[in-house]
């Protein structure tokens, strides 16, 4: 009986882990599709009325126009003059909006820009005992404290910020992306950077 219960539980949980990401992906794609349609609707309506084209063709043309707009903006900010004016606009207007900086850094982080929110991976001892917690370094203070973000698992968008003395922070030479995968997978794969910490300890002893 216990084997049957264990089998059903394991099978159900395994199916849940397979299906849930697909559901979330469908939800996100559906949201993006509806958001896109809502924003291109004025353009499609204008094309339907003026060019007398079908709704599908109008929607395709509107999407192409938006992509061209993204391209032109990207092209503009690569020029010295465009970059200069955008930086002024960003400093004087956009950065005064409280959540703009957070949104920008998050987008850059997600889409692999050069600037990273996290400066590195660390194992920390916030309670000054043998408990190790996976953390991401966000800032370092000259007065001996390091600021880290400890994400919740499996949803890393939430978590806690700690300001910890340097002696309780072990920096690990480990890719941020791989460390984040261990958070998403409930700690699976953590042995790799725990092994890195052990290697550091052996070097320090020598």
N, C-alpha and C positions, 0 to 999 in steps of 0.2 A: 504493500500500500504506500509506504514511504517513497519507494522507487518511482511509483506512478506519479505521486504528488511532485517529486523532484523533477521528473521528466516533463510534466505539464508546465511547471513553473519555469523551468529553463527554456522550454520551447516557446512559451508565451512571451517571456522577456526577450528572447532572441528575435522573435518576430516583431516585437514592439520596437527594438533598436533598429531593425531594418526599415520598417514602415514609417516611423516617426520622422526621420530626416526627409523622406520623400514627401510626406504631407506638408512639412514646413517649407520645402522647396516649392511645392505647388502653390502654397499660400503666398509666398514672397513673389513668385512669378505672376500670379493672378493680381496681387496688389500693384505690382509695377505696370502690368498691362492696363489695368483700370486707370492708374495715375497718368499713364502716357496718353490714353484715349481722352481723358478729361482735358488734358492740356493741349492736345492737337485738334480738339473738336472745333474751336473757332476757325482754325485754318482750313479744316476739311469742309466746313459749312460754306466758307468763302469760295473755295475751289468748286464745290458742287454748284453754287449759284452762278459764279462767273464763267467757269470753264466748261460747265455742263458735263462733268465726268461722274462716274459712279462713286459710291461711298468708299468702296475698297480701294480704288485707284487714288482717290483723294487722300485717304489715310496713308497710303504708301508714299505719296508725294510729300505729305506733311512730315512724315518720319525722316525722309531724305533731307528735307529743309532743316529739321532740327539737328541732324547729324552734321550737315554742312555748317550750321551755326556753331556747333561745338568745335569743329575743325578751324573755323575762322578765328574764334576766340583764342584757341590754343596757338594758332599761328601768330596772332597779334601780340600775345603776352611773351612770345619768344623774341620779339624785337626789343631793342633797348628802350625805345620810346614807349611802346605798349607796356612793357614791364615796369617802367618808371611810373606811369600814370596809375597802373593797377596797384602798385605798392603804396602810393599815396592814398588811393581810395580805400585800400584795405586797412591802413593804419588809422585813417581819420573817421571811417564810417563802419566798416565791417567788424573790426576788432573791438568796437565799443558795444557790439551786441554780445551779451554774456555767453551764449552757447556756440557762437560762430567758431571760436578757436577749437573747441572740443569736437565739433562736427568735422572741421577741416582735417584735424590730426587723425581722427578716426577713419575718414575716407582715404587719406594718404596711407595709413597703416594697412587698411584692408586691401588696397589696390597696388601695394608694393612700391610706393614712392621712396625717394631717397631718405626723406626724413622719417624717423621712427619715433613713436611715442615711448617705447621701451628702450632703454639704453643697454640692457643686458639681462641675463637670467641669474638668479641667486637662490640659494637655500638659506633660510633665515631661522633664527631661534628667538622669536619675540617674547617667549616666556622664560628665556635663559636656562633651559633644560635640554634634554637630548631630543626633544621633538623638532623635526625639520619640516619646514613649510616651503612649498614652491612659490617663488615670488618673482616679480619683474621690476627691475630698477627703473625708476622714473626721474629721480633727481638725487644729487649729492650736495650736502651742505659742508662748508669749510670748517664748521664747528664739531665735526666728528660724527654726524648723523647721515644716514642714507635713507631716502624715501623709497618705499617699495609698494607695489600694488599686488595684493594677494587675491586672485580671481576665485570666484565660486565655481564649482563644477557640477554639471557639465555646461553651465551657461556662464561663460567668462565675462559677459558684459557687466555682471554685478560682482561685488567683492569688497575688500577693505583696504584702506591705506594705512601703512605703518611708518613711523619715523623711528628708525632703530639705530643704535650705536654700531659703528663699523665692526667692532669685535664680534657682533652677533650675526653678521652678514658674510656669507661665503659666496663670492662671485664665481660663477661657473662659465667656462668657455664652451657655450652650447648655443646653437641657433635658436632665436626667439620663436620662430615658427614651429620648430619641433617640440619645444617646451610647451607651447600653447596646445599642441596636439595631445599631449599627455593630460592636460586639463580637460579637454573635450572628451577624452576617452576614459575619464574617471581614474586617472593615474597610471594607466597601462603604458609602459615604456619608460617610466621614471627611473628604472634601474640604471639606465645609461648615464644620466647626469649625476646620480648618486655615486656611481663608480668614478666619475670625474672628480667629485669632491674627495673621495678616498685617495685618489692619485695625488691631489693637492696636499692632503694631510701627510702622505708618505714623503713627498718632496720637502715639506716644511720640517719634518723630523730629521731628515738627513742634513 
